[in-house]
Amino acid sequence: EMLRHRKKALQIVKSLDAFPKTSEECVKTSTTGGTCLVISLLVMSWLVVMEMMYYMDTTFTYTFTPDADFTEKLKINIDITVAMPCRFVGADVLDMTGQQVMTFGSLDMEDTWWVLDPDQRLHFEGVQRVNSYLREQFHSIHELLWRSGYTNIFGDMPRRRSFPDKEKDACQLHGSLEINKVAGNFHITAGKTIPLPRGHAHLAVFMDDKDYNFTHRINKLSFGDPAPGIVHPLEGDEQLATKNHMTYQYFVTVVPTYVNTYSHRGSTFQYSVSEQNREISHEKNSHGTPGIYFKYDVSALKVEVVERHESLIKFLTRLCGIVGGVFTCSGLISRFVGLLVSCLTCRFFREEANNGKFEEKTSKLLPGPPASLLLQSNLTQQPDAAVPQLTSTTITPITADPHISDALNMTCAGT
């Protein structure tokens, strides 16, 4: 019973088959068609391989949304060397909340030498070249940076191996500060910081003018946690002061960023910067306080970077479109090329002429039905009538074909 129902179901499915099927007798092969088929298969294979490579690759989407996380802290990572001893240097942060600077933490300050040893100089110059290239070519290689997975592209500064035979003349400030996510400024000036109820002050009464030297080197300046794909524009920057009383101002715009890639997931910050420097001289009507100022502001928009693959449905749809499109176009091209070749070689017109001559020759060779059929029809119509005897055993053939003549002679002899 189950076998009978199965056969019935197969017959129903078979009756629904509406795809055109051409028998082999009706298919005409040609050199043009074979050539187009080979070319089509090559093109199709190349397109399928490229489509698979595109599917295996990932794409990035960038979404801008309002930043509603106001309670998040902003971490500043700092490693700056100033060409003054640490007893003359003070560093702190001021923001719009008016909180005491001591609540944000403190930086480690170590006396060192300004001149780097050969290994350190080579490393720092490499950082300068690479970071300069990244800043200029970021828009063309940003996807490569997101996929890299490297949170520290440059590596750490090597330890000093050669020690100059002189007193230490520079101060290295390094560490991290947890500050509020509001506008403010981080500055390095002359004199130690003295906290006050409504702010702070820098005490530099024991310094002479020749002690001021704000030549500085930025080894690290970043915001938030390390993340791949983030370029810090100020890293590798080095400024040599030509005057004692110089002020360097860096205007930084910090953008909250959420990274969701296959190599990293988490929140961080990236920034853009513009800089300005000038000499402080009251005689030249250039007022201010000499020092190094990083004036930052936090953007109200948050950037979300998401890495994803193309969906499988789209990939299969594109593959079907490639196969069907190539076969359809190759068929049209094959017919057009075949017709063009036929016209150029006059084969089409020659075949038409040959077909016309063949039909005319056939009509002349066969004017009527064969004699054997006529004799058979007469015998069947008059079974009782006397059949006249032929006096001759031969008959003049109506055609020059020997097979037809032999057939007619045998028929006449039999009767």
C-alpha positions as CSV (number, residue, x, y, z in Angstrom):
1,E,0.0,0.0,0.0
2,M,2.8,2.4,0.9
3,L,4.6,1.6,-2.4
4,R,1.5,2.3,-4.4
5,H,1.0,5.7,-2.7
6,R,4.7,6.5,-3.2
7,K,4.4,5.8,-7.0
8,K,1.3,7.9,-7.1
9,A,3.1,10.8,-5.4
10,L,6.0,10.5,-7.8
11,Q,3.7,10.5,-10.8
12,I,2.1,13.7,-9.5
13,V,5.4,15.4,-9.0
14,K,6.5,14.2,-12.4
15,S,3.4,15.7,-14.0
16,L,4.2,19.1,-12.4
17,D,7.6,19.3,-14.2
18,A,7.4,22.2,-16.5
19,F,11.1,22.8,-17.3
20,P,11.8,22.7,-21.0
21,K,13.8,19.6,-22.1
22,T,15.5,19.5,-25.5
23,S,16.3,16.1,-27.0
24,E,19.8,15.4,-28.2
25,E,18.7,15.1,-31.8
26,C,17.6,18.8,-31.8
27,V,20.8,20.1,-30.3
28,K,23.4,21.4,-32.9
29,T,27.0,21.7,-31.6
30,S,29.4,24.2,-33.1
31,T,32.9,25.5,-32.5
32,T,31.6,29.0,-31.5
33,G,29.3,27.5,-28.8
34,G,32.1,25.4,-27.4
35,T,34.4,28.4,-27.2
36,C,31.8,30.5,-25.5
37,L,31.1,27.7,-23.0
38,V,34.8,27.4,-22.1
39,I,35.2,31.2,-21.7
40,S,31.9,31.3,-19.6
41,L,33.2,28.6,-17.3
42,L,36.5,30.5,-16.7
43,V,34.7,33.8,-16.1
44,M,32.2,32.1,-13.8
45,S,34.9,30.4,-11.8
46,W,36.8,33.7,-11.4
47,L,33.7,35.5,-10.2
48,V,32.7,32.7,-7.8
49,V,36.2,32.8,-6.2
50,M,36.1,36.6,-5.9
51,E,32.7,36.4,-4.4
52,M,33.9,33.8,-1.8
53,M,36.8,36.0,-0.9
54,Y,34.4,39.0,-0.5
55,Y,32.2,36.8,1.7
56,M,35.1,35.7,3.9
57,D,36.2,39.3,4.3
58,T,34.6,41.5,6.9
59,T,33.0,45.0,6.7
60,F,32.8,47.8,9.3
61,T,29.9,49.9,10.1
62,Y,30.2,53.3,11.9
63,T,27.2,54.6,13.9
64,F,27.0,57.9,15.6
65,T,24.7,58.0,18.7
66,P,24.3,60.6,21.5
67,D,26.5,59.8,24.5
68,A,24.2,59.5,27.5
69,D,26.7,58.1,30.0
70,F,27.5,61.1,32.0
71,T,28.8,59.2,35.0
72,E,31.7,57.6,33.1
73,K,35.2,58.6,34.1
74,L,37.8,59.8,31.5
75,K,41.2,58.3,32.0
76,I,44.3,60.1,30.7
77,N,47.4,58.1,30.1
78,I,50.5,60.3,30.1
79,D,54.2,59.8,29.5
80,I,55.9,63.2,28.9
81,T,59.5,64.3,29.4
82,V,60.2,68.0,30.1
83,A,63.7,69.5,29.9
84,M,63.7,70.8,33.5
85,P,64.5,69.1,36.8
86,C,61.4,67.8,38.6
87,R,61.9,70.3,41.5
88,F,60.9,73.0,39.0
89,V,57.9,71.2,37.4
90,G,54.3,71.0,38.5
91,A,51.4,69.2,36.8
92,D,47.7,69.1,37.5
93,V,44.2,69.1,36.0
94,L,41.4,71.7,36.1
95,D,37.9,71.0,34.8
96,M,34.5,72.7,34.9
97,T,33.4,70.9,38.0
98,G,35.8,72.9,40.2
99,Q,37.0,69.8,42.1
100,Q,40.3,69.7,43.9
101,V,43.2,68.5,41.7
102,M,44.3,65.9,44.3
103,T,41.1,63.9,43.8
104,F,42.1,63.0,40.2
105,G,45.3,61.2,41.3
106,S,48.9,62.1,40.8
107,L,51.6,61.4,38.2
108,D,55.0,59.8,38.9
109,M,57.8,62.2,38.4
110,E,61.4,60.9,37.8
111,D,64.5,62.9,37.1
112,T,66.3,61.8,34.0
113,W,68.5,63.0,31.1
114,W,66.9,64.8,28.2
115,V,69.3,63.3,25.6
116,L,68.3,59.8,24.7
117,D,70.8,57.0,24.2
118,P,71.2,55.5,20.7
119,D,68.6,52.7,21.2
120,Q,66.0,55.1,22.7
121,R,66.6,57.7,20.0
122,L,66.2,55.1,17.2
123,H,62.9,53.9,18.8
124,F,61.5,57.4,19.2
125,E,62.3,58.3,15.6
126,G,60.6,55.2,14.5
127,V,57.5,56.2,16.5
128,Q,57.6,59.6,14.9
129,R,57.7,58.2,11.3
130,V,55.1,55.5,11.9
131,N,52.7,57.9,13.7
132,S,53.1,60.5,11.1
133,Y,52.3,58.0,8.4
134,L,49.2,56.8,10.3
135,R,47.9,60.3,10.7
136,E,48.3,61.1,7.0
137,Q,47.0,57.8,5.7
138,F,44.5,56.8,8.4
139,H,41.4,57.0,6.1
140,S,43.0,54.5,3.6
141,I,44.2,52.0,6.2
142,H,41.7,52.4,9.1
143,E,40.1,49.0,8.4
144,L,43.5,47.3,8.5
145,L,44.1,49.0,11.9
146,W,40.8,47.8,13.3
147,R,41.5,44.2,12.2
148,S,45.2,44.3,13.4
149,G,44.4,43.6,17.1
150,Y,47.5,45.5,18.2
151,T,46.8,47.8,21.1
152,N,50.4,49.0,21.2
153,I,51.8,49.5,17.7
154,F,55.1,51.0,18.7
155,G,56.0,49.0,21.8
156,D,57.6,50.4,24.9
157,M,60.6,52.6,25.1
158,P,63.7,50.5,25.7
159,R,65.7,51.0,28.9
160,R,68.6,53.3,28.9
161,R,72.0,51.6,28.5
162,S,74.4,54.5,28.4
163,F,74.3,57.1,31.2
164,P,75.7,60.6,30.6
165,D,78.4,61.9,32.9
166,K,76.4,64.9,34.1
167,E,73.6,65.9,36.3
168,K,70.1,64.9,35.4
169,D,68.5,67.8,33.5
170,A,64.9,66.6,32.7
171,C,61.8,65.3,34.4
172,Q,59.7,62.4,33.1
173,L,56.0,62.5,34.1
174,H,54.1,59.3,33.6
175,G,51.0,57.6,34.9
176,S,47.2,57.8,34.6
177,L,44.6,60.3,35.9
178,E,40.9,59.5,36.4
179,I,39.0,62.7,35.7
180,N,35.4,63.7,35.0
181,K,34.1,63.5,31.5
182,V,33.7,67.2,31.0
183,A,35.8,70.0,29.5
184,G,39.0,70.9,31.2
185,N,42.7,71.2,30.8
186,F,45.8,69.3,31.9
187,H,48.8,71.5,32.2
188,I,52.5,71.4,33.1
189,T,54.0,74.6,34.4
190,A,56.9,75.9,36.4
191,G,56.6,75.6,40.2
192,K,54.9,73.1,42.5
193,T,51.2,73.0,42.9
194,I,49.6,74.5,46.0
195,P,45.9,73.5,46.5
196,L,43.5,76.3,47.4
197,P,39.8,76.3,48.5
198,R,38.7,77.6,45.1
199,G,41.5,76.3,42.8
200,H,45.3,76.0,43.1
201,A,48.5,78.0,42.5
202,H,52.0,77.3,41.3
203,L,54.8,78.5,43.5
204,A,57.9,79.4,41.3
205,V,59.5,82.2,43.4
206,F,62.8,80.4,43.6
207,M,63.3,80.1,39.8
208,D,65.3,82.4,37.5
209,D,64.4,83.1,33.9
210,K,67.2,80.9,32.7
211,D,65.6,77.9,34.6
212,Y,62.5,78.0,32.4
213,N,62.8,75.4,29.6
214,F,59.6,73.9,28.2
215,T,61.2,71.7,25.6
216,H,59.2,68.5,25.8
217,R,58.8,65.1,24.3
218,I,55.5,63.2,24.3
219,N,56.0,59.5,24.5
220,K,52.4,58.7,25.3
221,L,49.2,60.7,25.5
222,S,45.9,58.7,25.2
223,F,42.5,58.6,26.6
224,G,40.7,55.5,27.9
225,D,41.8,51.9,27.7
226,P,44.0,50.6,24.9
227,A,42.2,49.4,21.8
228,P,43.3,48.3,18.3
229,G,42.7,50.8,15.5
230,I,43.0,53.9,17.7
231,V,45.6,56.4,16.5
232,H,47.0,58.9,19.1
233,P,48.1,61.9,17.1
234,L,50.4,63.4,19.7
235,E,52.5,60.4,20.4
236,G,56.0,60.9,19.0
237,D,55.7,64.7,19.1
238,E,58.8,66.6,20.2
239,Q,59.0,70.4,20.6
240,L,62.3,72.3,21.1
241,A,61.9,75.6,22.8
242,T,63.9,78.5,21.4
243,K,63.0,80.9,24.2
244,N,62.8,80.4,27.9
245,H,59.2,81.7,28.3
246,M,57.2,79.7,25.8
247,T,53.7,78.4,26.0
248,Y,52.5,75.4,24.1
249,Q,48.8,74.8,23.7
250,Y,47.1,71.7,22.4
251,F,43.4,71.8,21.7
252,V,42.1,68.3,22.0
253,T,38.6,67.0,21.1
254,V,37.9,63.6,22.7
255,V,35.3,61.3,21.1
256,P,33.9,58.3,23.0
257,T,34.2,55.2,21.0
258,Y,32.8,51.7,21.4
259,V,34.8,49.0,19.5
260,N,33.1,45.7,18.7
261,T,35.4,43.7,16.4
262,Y,36.5,40.1,16.2
263,S,39.8,41.1,17.9
264,H,38.6,43.5,20.6
265,R,35.4,44.6,22.4
266,G,35.1,47.5,24.8
267,S,34.8,51.2,25.2
268,T,37.7,53.7,24.7
269,F,38.3,57.2,23.4
270,Q,40.0,58.7,20.4
271,Y,40.9,62.3,19.8
272,S,41.8,65.0,17.3
273,V,44.2,67.8,18.1
274,S,45.3,71.2,16.9
275,E,48.3,73.0,18.4
276,Q,49.7,76.5,18.9
277,N,52.8,77.9,20.5
278,R,54.0,81.4,21.2
279,E,56.5,83.3,23.4
280,I,55.3,85.0,26.6
281,S,56.7,88.5,26.6
282,H,55.0,91.5,28.3
283,E,57.1,93.9,26.3
284,K,55.7,92.4,23.1
285,N,52.1,92.5,24.5
286,S,52.0,88.7,24.7
287,H,50.7,87.9,28.1
288,G,50.1,84.6,29.8
289,T,51.8,81.9,31.8
290,P,54.5,79.8,30.2
291,G,53.9,76.1,30.2
292,I,52.4,73.1,28.3
293,Y,48.6,73.1,28.2
294,F,46.3,70.3,27.0
295,K,42.8,71.8,26.7
296,Y,40.4,69.1,26.1
297,D,36.6,68.9,25.4
298,V,34.4,65.8,25.2
299,S,32.2,65.3,22.2
300,A,28.5,64.8,22.7
301,L,28.4,62.0,20.1
302,K,29.6,58.5,20.5
303,V,31.0,56.4,17.7
304,E,30.2,52.7,17.5
305,V,32.5,50.6,15.3
306,V,31.1,47.1,14.5
307,E,32.8,44.4,12.4
308,R,30.5,41.8,10.7
309,H,30.3,39.3,7.9
310,E,27.9,39.4,5.0
311,S,24.8,37.2,5.6
312,L,24.7,33.8,4.0
313,I,21.4,34.5,2.2
314,K,23.0,37.4,0.4
315,F,26.0,35.3,-0.5
316,L,23.9,32.5,-2.0
317,T,21.8,35.0,-3.9
318,R,24.8,36.6,-5.4
319,L,26.2,33.2,-6.4
320,C,22.9,32.3,-8.1
321,G,22.9,35.6,-9.9
322,I,26.5,35.1,-11.1
323,V,25.8,31.6,-12.5
324,G,22.5,32.5,-14.2
325,G,23.8,35.8,-15.6
326,V,26.9,34.3,-17.1
327,F,25.0,31.4,-18.7
328,T,22.4,33.8,-20.1
329,C,24.9,36.3,-21.5
330,S,27.1,33.5,-22.9
331,G,24.1,32.0,-24.8
332,L,23.2,35.4,-26.3
333,I,26.8,36.0,-27.3
334,S,27.2,32.6,-28.8
335,R,24.1,33.0,-31.0
336,F,25.2,36.5,-32.1
337,V,28.8,35.3,-32.9
338,G,27.5,32.3,-34.7
339,L,25.2,34.4,-36.8
340,L,27.9,36.8,-37.5
341,V,30.3,34.1,-38.6
342,S,27.7,32.5,-40.8
343,C,27.0,35.8,-42.5
344,L,30.7,36.4,-43.1
345,T,31.4,33.0,-44.5
346,C,28.1,33.0,-46.6
347,R,27.4,29.6,-45.1
348,F,23.8,30.6,-44.3
349,F,23.0,31.5,-47.9
350,R,24.8,28.4,-49.2
351,E,22.8,26.1,-47.0
352,E,19.6,27.7,-48.1
353,A,20.5,27.2,-51.8
354,N,21.4,23.6,-51.2
355,N,18.2,22.9,-49.4
356,G,16.2,24.4,-52.3
357,K,18.0,22.3,-54.9
358,F,17.5,19.1,-52.9
359,E,13.7,19.7,-52.6
360,E,13.4,20.4,-56.4
361,K,15.4,17.2,-57.2
362,T,13.3,15.1,-54.9
363,S,10.0,16.3,-56.5
364,K,11.3,15.4,-60.0
365,L,12.4,11.9,-59.0
366,L,9.2,10.9,-57.3
367,P,6.2,12.2,-59.4
368,G,3.7,9.7,-57.9
369,P,3.2,6.7,-55.7
370,P,5.3,3.5,-56.5
371,A,3.8,1.0,-59.0
372,S,3.9,-1.8,-56.4
373,L,1.5,0.2,-54.2
374,L,-0.8,0.8,-57.2
375,L,-0.9,-2.9,-58.1
376,Q,-1.6,-3.8,-54.4
377,S,-4.5,-1.4,-54.2
378,N,-6.0,-2.9,-57.4
379,L,-5.7,-6.4,-56.2
380,T,-7.4,-5.6,-52.9
381,Q,-10.3,-3.7,-54.6
382,Q,-11.1,-6.5,-57.1
383,P,-10.5,-9.9,-55.5
384,D,-12.9,-11.8,-57.8
385,A,-11.9,-10.3,-61.1
386,A,-9.6,-12.0,-63.4
387,V,-6.1,-10.8,-63.2
388,P,-4.6,-10.1,-66.6
389,Q,-1.3,-11.8,-67.3
390,L,1.6,-9.6,-68.3
391,T,3.4,-10.7,-71.4
392,S,6.7,-9.2,-70.3
393,T,8.7,-9.9,-67.2
394,T,10.4,-6.5,-67.3
395,I,9.1,-3.0,-66.9
396,T,10.7,0.2,-67.7
397,P,11.8,1.9,-64.4
398,I,10.5,5.3,-63.7
399,T,13.6,6.2,-61.8
400,A,17.3,5.6,-62.3
401,D,17.7,4.1,-58.8
402,P,18.7,0.4,-59.2
403,H,17.0,-0.5,-55.9
404,I,13.7,0.8,-57.0
405,S,14.0,-1.0,-60.4
406,D,14.8,-4.4,-58.7
407,A,11.8,-3.9,-56.4
408,L,9.5,-3.3,-59.3
409,N,10.8,-6.3,-61.3
410,M,10.3,-8.6,-58.4
411,T,6.7,-7.4,-57.9
412,C,5.9,-7.9,-61.6
413,A,7.5,-11.3,-61.7
414,G,5.4,-12.4,-58.6
415,T,2.2,-11.3,-60.2
